[in-house]
């Protein structure tokens, strides 16, 4: 028998776990299970409300299966155009702002002071959920798509700038060193060493953020930030579940179209 064959074990052994001592491991499992049981028991459930909610939910499902596109088509089309307008403009504005912030937040090419400032902007953008920002902006600027545009733009900055900065930090440093060796300036370094490596990823992230913004436009519209969400909220408040089903089907269709289109464009770019 060769030495290589002797090096491999003949019997299977279970890989080592994070907690080797079985007493500690099973003790932690038991404590987590007890906590889960207590947490579920602390949830106050109104079973009468649940029973009544099942009936309303079934009526909503029936409306979803028989959508009404005609009764509120004027409101639906206006809300859809408003959502698409907010989505496109907020995505473009967010990308234009995110690119310099993302470059400044990359540790390998940005000065330390610029790095900390840009990272602080990203952290502030990511700290607040879109619905919270929408509520604040609606209170500041009133109801309408302008508050939605600002909300989606602000959210795009935290999302796109962070991922772009991480991609820049992961670039092939050999290409960057080759450009530096020619005596290139900082802008030439970004243009010839960084941009070719991160551009396909940036296009993919932009398309991904586009369909996220469209879905979020339906959510923030519920609090008055314009878009199709306001129309959906009105339909549900009036128990017009057939119209609400039509709105949801349109949202699903637009998201599916954006998903398939973005997949094709990403494949073409890469």
DRENDO-1510 file (C-alpha; in Angstrom, 1 decimal, always signed):
<recs>
REC; n; res; u; v; w
REC; 1; UNK; +0.0; +0.0; +0.0 .
REC; 2; UNK; +1.4; +3.4; -1.0 .
REC; 3; UNK; +2.1; +6.2; +1.5 .
REC; 4; UNK; -0.6; +8.3; -0.2 .
REC; 5; UNK; -3.3; +5.7; +0.5 .
REC; 6; UNK; -2.2; +5.4; +4.2 .
REC; 7; UNK; -2.7; +9.2; +4.6 .
REC; 8; UNK; -6.4; +9.0; +4.1 .
REC; 9; UNK; -8.6; +7.8; +7.0 .
REC; 10; UNK; -10.6; +4.6; +6.3 .
REC; 11; UNK; -13.6; +5.6; +8.5 .
REC; 12; UNK; -15.7; +8.7; +8.2 .
REC; 13; UNK; -15.6; +11.1; +11.1 .
REC; 14; UNK; -18.0; +13.9; +11.7 .
REC; 15; UNK; -16.4; +17.3; +11.1 .
REC; 16; UNK; -15.6; +19.3; +14.2 .
REC; 17; UNK; -18.3; +21.7; +15.4 .
REC; 18; UNK; -17.9; +25.3; +16.7 .
REC; 19; UNK; -18.5; +24.0; +20.3 .
REC; 20; UNK; -16.6; +20.8; +20.8 .
REC; 21; UNK; -17.9; +20.0; +24.3 .
REC; 22; UNK; -21.3; +18.3; +23.8 .
REC; 23; UNK; -22.6; +19.4; +27.2 .
REC; 24; UNK; -22.2; +23.1; +26.3 .
REC; 25; UNK; -23.6; +22.5; +22.8 .
REC; 26; UNK; -26.7; +20.7; +24.0 .
REC; 27; UNK; -27.1; +23.2; +26.8 .
REC; 28; UNK; -27.1; +26.1; +24.3 .
REC; 29; UNK; -29.6; +24.3; +22.1 .
REC; 30; UNK; -31.9; +23.7; +25.0 .
REC; 31; UNK; -31.7; +27.3; +26.1 .
REC; 32; UNK; -32.5; +28.5; +22.6 .
REC; 33; UNK; -35.4; +26.2; +22.4 .
REC; 34; UNK; -36.8; +27.4; +25.8 .
REC; 35; UNK; -36.4; +31.0; +24.7 .
REC; 36; UNK; -38.2; +30.3; +21.4 .
REC; 37; UNK; -41.1; +28.7; +23.3 .
REC; 38; UNK; -41.3; +31.6; +25.7 .
REC; 39; UNK; -41.1; +34.2; +22.9 .
REC; 40; UNK; -43.9; +32.5; +21.0 .
REC; 41; UNK; -46.0; +32.3; +24.2 .
REC; 42; UNK; -45.5; +36.0; +24.8 .
REC; 43; UNK; -47.1; +36.9; +21.5 .
REC; 44; UNK; -50.7; +38.0; +22.2 .
REC; 45; UNK; -52.9; +36.4; +19.6 .
REC; 46; UNK; -56.5; +37.4; +19.2 .
REC; 47; UNK; -57.9; +34.2; +17.8 .
REC; 48; UNK; -61.3; +35.8; +17.0 .
REC; 49; UNK; -59.5; +38.5; +15.0 .
REC; 50; UNK; -57.5; +35.8; +13.2 .
REC; 51; UNK; -60.7; +34.0; +12.3 .
REC; 52; UNK; -62.3; +37.2; +10.9 .
REC; 53; UNK; -59.0; +37.9; +9.1 .
REC; 54; UNK; -59.2; +34.6; +7.3 .
REC; 55; UNK; -62.5; +35.6; +5.8 .
REC; 56; UNK; -61.1; +38.9; +4.6 .
REC; 57; UNK; -58.1; +37.2; +3.3 .
REC; 58; UNK; -60.2; +34.8; +1.3 .
REC; 59; UNK; -62.1; +37.7; -0.2 .
REC; 60; UNK; -58.8; +39.3; -1.2 .
REC; 61; UNK; -57.7; +36.1; -2.8 .
REC; 62; UNK; -60.9; +36.0; -4.8 .
REC; 63; UNK; -60.3; +39.5; -5.9 .
REC; 64; UNK; -56.8; +38.7; -6.9 .
REC; 65; UNK; -58.0; +35.8; -9.0 .
REC; 66; UNK; -60.6; +38.0; -10.6 .
REC; 67; UNK; -58.8; +41.4; -11.0 .
REC; 68; UNK; -60.6; +44.5; -12.2 .
REC; 69; UNK; -58.5; +46.6; -14.4 .
REC; 70; UNK; -61.3; +48.9; -15.7 .
REC; 71; UNK; -63.1; +50.4; -12.7 .
REC; 72; UNK; -60.0; +52.3; -11.4 .
REC; 73; UNK; -57.9; +52.2; -14.5 .
REC; 74; UNK; -57.4; +56.0; -14.6 .
REC; 75; UNK; -56.0; +56.0; -11.0 .
REC; 76; UNK; -54.0; +52.9; -11.6 .
REC; 77; UNK; -52.3; +54.2; -14.8 .
REC; 78; UNK; -51.6; +57.6; -13.1 .
REC; 79; UNK; -50.1; +55.8; -10.1 .
REC; 80; UNK; -48.1; +53.5; -12.3 .
REC; 81; UNK; -46.7; +56.4; -14.4 .
REC; 82; UNK; -45.8; +58.2; -11.1 .
REC; 83; UNK; -44.0; +55.2; -9.7 .
REC; 84; UNK; -42.0; +54.6; -12.9 .
REC; 85; UNK; -41.1; +58.3; -13.0 .
REC; 86; UNK; -39.9; +58.2; -9.4 .
REC; 87; UNK; -38.0; +55.0; -10.0 .
REC; 88; UNK; -36.2; +56.2; -13.1 .
REC; 89; UNK; -35.3; +59.6; -11.8 .
REC; 90; UNK; -34.3; +58.4; -8.3 .
REC; 91; UNK; -32.1; +55.6; -9.8 .
REC; 92; UNK; -30.3; +58.0; -12.1 .
REC; 93; UNK; -29.8; +60.6; -9.4 .
REC; 94; UNK; -28.8; +58.0; -6.9 .
REC; 95; UNK; -26.2; +56.5; -9.2 .
REC; 96; UNK; -24.7; +59.9; -10.1 .
REC; 97; UNK; -24.3; +60.7; -6.4 .
REC; 98; UNK; -23.2; +57.2; -5.4 .
REC; 99; UNK; -20.3; +56.9; -7.9 .
REC; 100; UNK; -18.1; +59.6; -6.4 .
REC; 101; UNK; -19.1; +58.6; -2.8 .
REC; 102; UNK; -18.3; +54.9; -3.6 .
REC; 103; UNK; -14.9; +55.9; -5.1 .
REC; 104; UNK; -14.2; +58.0; -2.0 .
REC; 105; UNK; -15.2; +55.2; +0.3 .
REC; 106; UNK; -12.7; +52.8; -1.2 .
REC; 107; UNK; -9.7; +52.5; +1.1 .
REC; 108; UNK; -7.2; +51.5; -1.5 .
REC; 109; UNK; -7.6; +54.7; -3.7 .
REC; 110; UNK; -9.0; +57.4; -1.5 .
REC; 111; UNK; -7.3; +59.6; +1.1 .
REC; 112; UNK; -8.0; +58.7; +4.7 .
REC; 113; UNK; -10.0; +61.9; +5.4 .
REC; 114; UNK; -12.2; +61.4; +2.3 .
REC; 115; UNK; -12.6; +57.7; +3.1 .
REC; 116; UNK; -14.1; +58.4; +6.6 .
REC; 117; UNK; -16.4; +61.1; +5.3 .
REC; 118; UNK; -17.8; +58.9; +2.5 .
REC; 119; UNK; -18.1; +55.9; +4.8 .
REC; 120; UNK; -20.1; +58.2; +7.2 .
REC; 121; UNK; -22.5; +59.2; +4.4 .
REC; 122; UNK; -23.0; +55.5; +3.5 .
REC; 123; UNK; -23.6; +54.6; +7.1 .
REC; 124; UNK; -26.2; +57.4; +7.5 .
REC; 125; UNK; -28.0; +56.3; +4.4 .
REC; 126; UNK; -28.1; +52.7; +5.4 .
REC; 127; UNK; -29.1; +53.4; +9.0 .
REC; 128; UNK; -32.6; +54.5; +8.1 .
REC; 129; UNK; -35.2; +52.3; +6.4 .
REC; 130; UNK; -37.0; +53.7; +3.3 .
REC; 131; UNK; -40.4; +53.9; +5.0 .
REC; 132; UNK; -38.9; +56.0; +7.9 .
REC; 133; UNK; -37.2; +58.4; +5.5 .
REC; 134; UNK; -40.5; +58.7; +3.5 .
REC; 135; UNK; -42.4; +59.6; +6.6 .
REC; 136; UNK; -39.9; +62.3; +7.5 .
REC; 137; UNK; -39.8; +63.7; +4.0 .
REC; 138; UNK; -43.6; +63.7; +3.6 .
REC; 139; UNK; -43.8; +65.6; +6.9 .
REC; 140; UNK; -41.2; +68.1; +5.5 .
REC; 141; UNK; -42.4; +68.5; +1.8 .
REC; 142; UNK; -46.0; +67.2; +1.9 .
REC; 143; UNK; -47.7; +64.4; +0.0 .
REC; 144; UNK; -46.6; +63.6; -3.5 .
REC; 145; UNK; -43.9; +62.1; -5.7 .
REC; 146; UNK; -41.2; +64.6; -4.7 .
REC; 147; UNK; -40.9; +63.0; -1.2 .
REC; 148; UNK; -40.8; +59.6; -2.9 .
REC; 149; UNK; -38.0; +60.7; -5.3 .
REC; 150; UNK; -35.9; +62.0; -2.4 .
REC; 151; UNK; -36.5; +58.8; -0.4 .
REC; 152; UNK; -35.5; +56.5; -3.2 .
REC; 153; UNK; -32.5; +58.6; -4.1 .
REC; 154; UNK; -31.2; +58.6; -0.6 .
REC; 155; UNK; -31.7; +54.8; -0.2 .
REC; 156; UNK; -29.9; +54.2; -3.5 .
REC; 157; UNK; -26.8; +56.1; -2.3 .
REC; 158; UNK; -26.3; +53.8; +0.7 .
REC; 159; UNK; -26.9; +50.6; -1.3 .
REC; 160; UNK; -24.9; +51.4; -4.4 .
REC; 161; UNK; -22.0; +53.4; -2.9 .
REC; 162; UNK; -21.3; +50.6; -0.4 .
REC; 163; UNK; -21.2; +47.8; -2.9 .
REC; 164; UNK; -19.2; +49.9; -5.4 .
REC; 165; UNK; -16.6; +50.7; -2.7 .
REC; 166; UNK; -16.2; +47.1; -1.9 .
REC; 167; UNK; -15.8; +46.2; -5.5 .
REC; 168; UNK; -13.1; +48.8; -5.9 .
REC; 169; UNK; -11.3; +47.5; -2.9 .
REC; 170; UNK; -11.3; +44.0; -4.5 .
REC; 171; UNK; -9.9; +45.0; -7.8 .
REC; 172; UNK; -6.7; +43.4; -9.2 .
REC; 173; UNK; -4.0; +45.5; -7.8 .
REC; 174; UNK; -1.6; +44.4; -10.5 .
REC; 175; UNK; -3.4; +46.5; -13.0 .
REC; 176; UNK; -3.5; +49.5; -10.7 .
REC; 177; UNK; +0.3; +49.2; -10.0 .
REC; 178; UNK; +0.9; +49.0; -13.8 .
REC; 179; UNK; -1.0; +52.2; -14.4 .
REC; 180; UNK; +0.8; +53.9; -11.5 .
REC; 181; UNK; +4.1; +52.9; -12.9 .
REC; 182; UNK; +3.5; +55.0; -16.0 .
REC; 183; UNK; +3.3; +58.1; -13.8 .
REC; 184; UNK; -0.5; +58.4; -14.3 .
REC; 185; UNK; -2.5; +60.9; -12.2 .
REC; 186; UNK; -5.2; +59.8; -9.7 .
REC; 187; UNK; -7.9; +60.4; -12.3 .
REC; 188; UNK; -6.1; +58.4; -14.9 .
REC; 189; UNK; -5.7; +55.6; -12.3 .
REC; 190; UNK; -9.5; +55.6; -11.7 .
REC; 191; UNK; -10.2; +55.8; -15.4 .
REC; 192; UNK; -7.8; +53.2; -16.7 .
REC; 193; UNK; -7.3; +50.8; -13.8 .
REC; 194; UNK; -10.5; +50.9; -11.7 .
REC; 195; UNK; -13.3; +51.7; -14.1 .
REC; 196; UNK; -12.8; +48.8; -16.6 .
REC; 197; UNK; -12.8; +46.3; -13.7 .
REC; 198; UNK; -15.9; +47.6; -11.9 .
REC; 199; UNK; -18.1; +48.9; -14.7 .
REC; 200; UNK; -19.9; +45.6; -15.5 .
REC; 201; UNK; -20.6; +45.2; -11.8 .
REC; 202; UNK; -21.8; +48.8; -11.5 .
REC; 203; UNK; -24.2; +48.3; -14.4 .
REC; 204; UNK; -25.6; +45.1; -12.8 .
REC; 205; UNK; -26.0; +46.8; -9.5 .
REC; 206; UNK; -27.8; +49.8; -11.1 .
REC; 207; UNK; -30.3; +47.5; -12.8 .
REC; 208; UNK; -30.8; +45.6; -9.6 .
REC; 209; UNK; -31.4; +48.8; -7.7 .
REC; 210; UNK; -33.9; +49.9; -10.4 .
REC; 211; UNK; -36.3; +47.1; -9.6 .
REC; 212; UNK; -35.7; +47.5; -5.9 .
REC; 213; UNK; -36.7; +51.2; -6.2 .
REC; 214; UNK; -39.9; +50.3; -8.1 .
REC; 215; UNK; -40.9; +47.8; -5.5 .
REC; 216; UNK; -40.1; +50.4; -2.7 .
REC; 217; UNK; -42.2; +53.0; -4.6 .
REC; 218; UNK; -45.2; +50.8; -3.9 .
REC; 219; UNK; -44.4; +50.7; -0.2 .
REC; 220; UNK; -43.6; +54.4; +0.4 .
REC; 221; UNK; -46.7; +55.4; -1.5 .
REC; 222; UNK; -48.7; +54.0; +1.4 .
REC; 223; UNK; -47.4; +56.8; +3.7 .
REC; 224; UNK; -48.2; +59.5; +1.1 .
REC; 225; UNK; -44.9; +59.6; -1.0 .
REC; 226; UNK; -46.7; +59.2; -4.3 .
REC; 227; UNK; -46.7; +56.3; -6.7 .
REC; 228; UNK; -48.9; +53.2; -7.2 .
REC; 229; UNK; -48.7; +52.5; -3.4 .
REC; 230; UNK; -51.2; +55.2; -2.7 .
REC; 231; UNK; -53.7; +53.8; -5.2 .
REC; 232; UNK; -53.2; +50.3; -3.8 .
REC; 233; UNK; -53.8; +51.6; -0.2 .
REC; 234; UNK; -57.0; +53.4; -1.3 .
REC; 235; UNK; -58.3; +50.3; -3.0 .
REC; 236; UNK; -57.7; +48.1; +0.1 .
REC; 237; UNK; -59.2; +50.7; +2.4 .
REC; 238; UNK; -62.4; +50.7; +0.3 .
REC; 239; UNK; -62.4; +46.8; +0.2 .
REC; 240; UNK; -62.0; +46.9; -3.6 .
REC; 241; UNK; -59.9; +43.7; -3.6 .
REC; 242; UNK; -60.4; +43.1; -7.3 .
REC; 243; UNK; -58.8; +46.5; -8.1 .
REC; 244; UNK; -56.1; +45.8; -5.5 .
REC; 245; UNK; -55.4; +42.4; -7.2 .
REC; 246; UNK; -55.1; +44.2; -10.5 .
REC; 247; UNK; -52.6; +46.6; -9.1 .
REC; 248; UNK; -50.5; +43.8; -7.6 .
REC; 249; UNK; -50.5; +41.9; -10.9 .
REC; 250; UNK; -49.2; +45.0; -12.7 .
REC; 251; UNK; -46.5; +45.4; -10.1 .
REC; 252; UNK; -45.5; +41.8; -10.4 .
REC; 253; UNK; -45.5; +42.1; -14.2 .
REC; 254; UNK; -43.2; +45.2; -14.2 .
REC; 255; UNK; -40.8; +43.6; -11.7 .
REC; 256; UNK; -40.6; +40.4; -13.8 .
REC; 257; UNK; -39.9; +42.5; -16.9 .
REC; 258; UNK; -37.2; +44.4; -15.1 .
REC; 259; UNK; -35.7; +41.2; -13.8 .
REC; 260; UNK; -35.5; +39.5; -17.2 .
REC; 261; UNK; -34.3; +42.6; -18.9 .
REC; 262; UNK; -31.6; +43.2; -16.3 .
REC; 263; UNK; -30.4; +39.6; -16.6 .
REC; 264; UNK; -30.1; +40.0; -20.4 .
REC; 265; UNK; -28.3; +43.3; -20.1 .
REC; 266; UNK; -25.8; +42.0; -17.4 .
REC; 267; UNK; -25.0; +39.0; -19.6 .
REC; 268; UNK; -24.5; +41.2; -22.6 .
REC; 269; UNK; -22.2; +43.6; -20.7 .
REC; 270; UNK; -20.1; +40.9; -19.0 .
</recs>
